[in-house]
Amino acid sequence: MKRAYEKPVALANEELMEGVYMTSGDTTGSDCYTVTTNIHQRPETGRGDYRIQVNGHHFADEGDGHHSGEQHLILAFNQPVNYISSNGKLTNGDGTSTIDIEYHYHNNAGDNIGLGDVVVTSEAGLSITGSKITCNHDCGQH
């Protein structure tokens, strides 16, 4: 007995998704920072937001050894987000798929910063498509 061909079907299952770990491939303006991101909390019953841990590693060029006093974190997503909170100040992008958050940390030439949680809301299936930190190359002290 010959069986009829059954076309395979791919199903999306939000409950099986894991956190996204990403270092941006776009380094424009990020020549001295490496960025890692992790969506470690997703919407669940009673909580409708996404929480993203962001860390930056400042590594100034050996030639200048600059410090930094102001940073801008740019996060790009696969869909529009509404900004809720962070340890910085949103400067652009609420309601779009790219947000810009300003921070004021003193970074030595080689330093790590944990920017803490960036909290946003969005539709199901949110992912980070890019991240970068820009540097002002001046801490105002040295």
C-alpha positions in Angstrom: 0.0 0.0 0.0 1.4 3.3 -1.1 1.0 6.3 1.3 0.3 9.8 -0.1 3.0 12.4 0.3 2.5 14.7 3.3 4.3 18.1 3.0 6.3 18.9 6.2 5.1 21.8 8.3 7.3 24.0 10.5 5.6 25.4 13.6 6.8 28.3 15.7 6.7 27.7 19.5 7.4 30.8 21.7 7.8 28.6 24.8 10.9 27.0 23.3 12.8 30.2 22.5 16.0 31.0 24.3 17.7 34.2 25.1 19.6 35.9 22.3 23.3 36.4 22.7 24.8 38.8 20.1 27.7 40.9 19.4 27.0 43.5 16.8 28.5 43.0 13.4 28.0 46.7 12.8 31.0 48.4 14.4 30.5 51.9 12.9 31.1 54.3 15.7 32.0 51.4 18.0 35.7 51.1 17.3 36.6 51.0 21.0 33.6 49.0 22.4 32.5 45.4 22.2 28.8 44.9 23.0 27.0 41.8 24.2 23.3 41.5 24.7 21.0 38.9 26.2 17.2 38.9 26.3 16.9 37.1 29.6 13.2 37.7 30.4 10.3 37.6 28.0 6.6 38.4 28.5 4.8 36.0 30.8 1.5 36.0 32.6 1.5 39.1 34.8 4.5 40.7 33.1 4.4 42.0 29.6 7.9 43.3 29.0 11.3 42.1 27.6 14.4 42.6 29.8 17.7 42.8 28.0 21.1 42.7 29.8 23.7 44.8 28.0 27.4 44.8 28.7 30.1 46.8 27.1 33.9 46.3 27.0 35.9 49.5 26.4 39.2 48.9 24.8 40.8 52.2 23.6 43.5 52.2 20.9 46.9 51.8 22.4 48.0 54.9 20.5 45.6 57.3 22.3 44.5 55.4 25.5 41.4 57.6 25.7 38.8 57.5 28.5 35.1 57.9 28.0 32.5 59.9 29.9 29.5 59.6 27.6 28.2 56.6 25.7 25.3 56.0 23.4 23.9 52.5 23.2 22.1 51.8 19.9 19.9 48.6 19.9 18.2 47.4 16.7 15.3 45.0 16.8 13.4 42.9 14.3 10.2 44.9 15.1 9.1 48.1 16.8 9.6 48.4 20.5 8.3 50.8 23.2 11.0 51.9 25.6 10.1 51.4 29.3 13.4 52.0 31.3 17.1 51.5 31.6 20.0 52.9 33.6 20.4 55.6 30.9 18.2 58.1 29.1 16.4 57.4 25.9 17.4 60.0 23.3 15.7 58.6 20.2 13.6 55.8 18.7 10.6 55.0 21.0 8.0 53.2 19.0 10.5 52.2 16.3 12.8 49.2 15.7 16.0 51.1 16.7 16.5 52.9 20.1 19.3 55.2 21.2 20.1 55.4 25.0 22.6 57.8 26.5 24.8 56.8 29.4 27.3 58.7 31.5 29.9 56.2 32.8 33.6 57.0 33.3 35.5 54.3 31.4 39.2 53.9 31.6 41.1 52.9 28.4 40.3 49.3 29.2 37.2 48.8 31.2 33.9 46.8 31.4 30.5 48.4 32.0 27.3 46.5 32.8 24.6 48.8 31.4 22.0 46.7 33.3 18.6 45.9 32.0 17.0 47.7 29.1 13.2 47.1 29.4 11.0 47.4 26.4 7.6 46.1 25.3 6.8 44.6 21.9 4.9 42.0 20.1 5.8 38.3 20.5 9.0 37.1 18.8 11.3 40.1 19.6 14.9 39.6 18.7 18.0 41.9 18.6 19.4 42.4 15.2 22.3 44.7 16.1 23.9 46.6 18.9 26.7 49.1 19.3 28.1 51.6 21.8 29.5 54.9 20.6 32.2 56.7 22.6 32.8 60.5 23.1 36.6 59.8 23.6 36.7 62.2 26.6 36.0 61.6 30.3 36.3 65.3 31.2 38.9 64.5 33.8 42.1 63.3 32.0 
